[in-house]
């Protein structure tokens, strides 16, 4: 059977979804997530902008996503997607995109796995975002290696610094979604299933890689900032030199004028 995960937005208005989406279907609001039961399928919306579907066709998934779009905040231009398969059996496990659950009616087990799937999709979004930013400044670092200076104007450097600063802080502000969900404080017996999902999707190692890339962004920010300060200092030095030269010329001019008068 099909299990699909999407990241479509910066966040979802769960209360709005609960009150207005899929009227007549069974729904339950959990800490940080919202569950709808539709016929033989389950869908979980997460506050940080991800959605996980169990036992839906792709057409049905997109119909529900379309209805939920009104409750998105900061909709993505290109949503992230991943697909898995699942079946029922024992023991419950998650391995190489294959999910095995023990009971068809165990919604909380599906939610436990969904937490990991939803985090992975959100992580993909941030990984792509960071790669795009780093690729945008690779040419600058290559030029610096060849020429020993940043081949940009002060205005362009300022824009790059602003972009790096914005992206880095935006990711830092939203990175709390990678923490173990508070849902497991209430259901600690389900956390091992979530941890299996986290391990299979390599979320911890990917998070470490993400943090290293954030450090690279910080270093790039520092390099560009130093270059901007250097140019500003050099400009001030030239202004001082020119002013001194003007003062010397004026002094010489006054001396010459006095000489001719004498």
Helices and strands as residue ranges (DSSP letters): E 2-12, H 14-20, E 26-30, E 33-38, E 41-46, E 50-54, H 58-68, G 69-71, E 72-88, E 93-95, E 98-101, H 107-147, H 154-174, G 175-178, H 183-186, G 188-190, H 191-200, H 203-261
